[in-house]
Amino acid sequence: MIRGIFQNGAIQPVGPVPDDWTDGQELLIETVEGTPSPQEIQADYALLQRLAADIPPEDHQRIAEAIDEQGREGKEHIRREMGLI
């Protein structure tokens, strides 16, 4: 995703644009709405911390194990796709 700023009637990219873009190429532009303030982010984080504290330790462990298993399965799948195993 490319970010930009609307300034003086034109959209100015904030960073580099992809090399494969050509002059005159049509782009889909969307506005950024509802960007949270730092205070809103802190409040949301505090809420998540409180909610996470209510999760039993066993559930945290099961989630961590499931994430690890997905990682292992994903790596195995890629290795199979590449003919490495």
PLY file of the C-alpha trace (Angstrom):
ply
format ascii 1.0
element vertex 85
property float x
property float y
property float z
element edge 84
property int vertex1
property int vertex2
end_header
0.00 0.00 0.00
1.29 3.42 -0.91
0.54 6.29 1.43
0.11 9.82 0.19
-1.06 13.29 1.17
-3.53 15.45 -0.74
-1.81 18.82 -1.06
-2.41 21.77 -3.39
-4.94 19.80 -5.42
-2.67 16.81 -6.07
-1.84 13.57 -4.32
1.79 13.45 -3.23
3.26 10.03 -2.32
4.84 9.90 1.12
7.37 7.26 0.08
8.69 5.63 -3.07
6.24 4.24 -5.61
6.67 0.80 -7.23
9.01 0.68 -10.22
6.35 -0.98 -12.38
3.96 1.99 -12.15
3.68 3.97 -15.37
2.65 7.57 -16.06
-1.08 7.79 -16.63
-1.79 4.51 -14.85
-5.17 4.53 -13.08
-5.03 4.07 -9.31
-7.67 3.49 -6.67
-7.33 6.09 -3.91
-9.08 5.80 -0.54
-9.10 8.20 2.38
-7.87 7.24 5.80
-10.73 7.67 8.22
-10.81 7.40 11.96
-7.10 7.30 12.69
-6.98 6.73 16.44
-5.30 9.22 18.72
-2.43 8.10 20.98
-4.84 8.25 23.93
-7.31 5.95 22.14
-4.52 3.51 21.34
-3.41 3.49 24.98
-6.99 2.96 26.18
-7.47 0.06 23.74
-4.18 -1.47 24.83
-5.17 -1.19 28.50
-8.49 -2.90 27.72
-6.73 -5.72 25.89
-4.35 -6.17 28.82
-7.29 -6.44 31.24
-9.11 -8.90 28.99
-5.98 -11.00 28.45
-5.45 -11.18 32.21
-8.80 -13.00 32.48
-7.68 -15.78 30.11
-6.56 -18.88 32.00
-2.85 -19.72 31.65
-3.78 -23.08 30.09
-5.51 -21.26 27.24
-2.44 -19.09 26.66
-0.37 -22.27 26.47
-2.80 -23.95 24.04
-2.78 -20.86 21.80
1.04 -20.73 21.81
1.21 -24.44 20.96
-1.32 -24.02 18.13
0.67 -21.11 16.67
3.88 -23.16 16.85
2.16 -26.11 15.15
0.83 -23.89 12.35
4.34 -22.56 11.81
5.78 -26.06 11.59
3.03 -27.20 9.21
3.48 -24.12 7.03
7.23 -24.64 6.76
6.73 -28.32 5.94
4.20 -27.43 3.25
6.58 -24.94 1.63
9.45 -27.44 1.74
7.20 -30.02 0.07
6.14 -27.49 -2.58
9.79 -26.70 -3.27
10.70 -30.39 -3.49
13.02 -30.21 -0.51
11.38 -33.14 1.30
0 1
1 2
2 3
3 4
4 5
5 6
6 7
7 8
8 9
9 10
10 11
11 12
12 13
13 14
14 15
15 16
16 17
17 18
18 19
19 20
20 21
21 22
22 23
23 24
24 25
25 26
26 27
27 28
28 29
29 30
30 31
31 32
32 33
33 34
34 35
35 36
36 37
37 38
38 39
39 40
40 41
41 42
42 43
43 44
44 45
45 46
46 47
47 48
48 49
49 50
50 51
51 52
52 53
53 54
54 55
55 56
56 57
57 58
58 59
59 60
60 61
61 62
62 63
63 64
64 65
65 66
66 67
67 68
68 69
69 70
70 71
71 72
72 73
73 74
74 75
75 76
76 77
77 78
78 79
79 80
80 81
81 82
82 83
83 84
